[in-house]
Amino acid sequence: MKDDGYEPARHRKKTPKHKKFGIQEWSRWFKKWVHSHWYVTEKARDQAFVIVEKANERLKAAGLDSPIRKVNR
């Protein structure tokens, strides 16, 4: 039999199609939640939330911070 290089499809781990967990910031200009950043897992979202809070510490000291929130789709 002739070998044509055919290999059966390998099983691949399924990944989520949609990023379900996110972080949003409040925009004073638009008066709504904007700047959404979406993550696949809740753990990744929580880690990013800590980083965003640290980045906003200087703004909080100046009174210019925008509220941020965790959201689920």
C-alpha positions, -999 to +999 in steps of 0.1 A: +000+000+000+012+034-008+020+058+021+006+092+013+016+109+046-019+107+061-021+109+099-053+107+119-064+139+136-049+142+171-071+151+200-066+187+211-077+202+244-108+223+239-104+260+247-132+284+256-144+302+225-153+334+244-135+352+271-160+353+299-144+373+327-135+410+324-125+443+340-142+475+331-134+511+341-159+540+345-156+569+321-165+602+335-166+617+300-190+591+285-208+584+318-207+547+313-185+516+318-157+515+291-122+501+285-132+465+288-104+439+291-115+403+288-099+371+301-105+334+296-103+324+333-114+340+365-079+336+379-063+356+351-089+383+356-082+385+393-045+387+387-050+415+362-074+433+386-046+435+412-022+450+387-048+476+376-054+486+412-017+491+418-015+512+387-044+534+399-028+541+434-012+573+421-045+585+406-063+577+439-038+599+458-046+628+434-083+621+435-085+613+398-090+576+398-118+559+379-138+531+396-131+497+382-152+465+385-150+428+377-177+416+353-189+383+339-205+379+305 
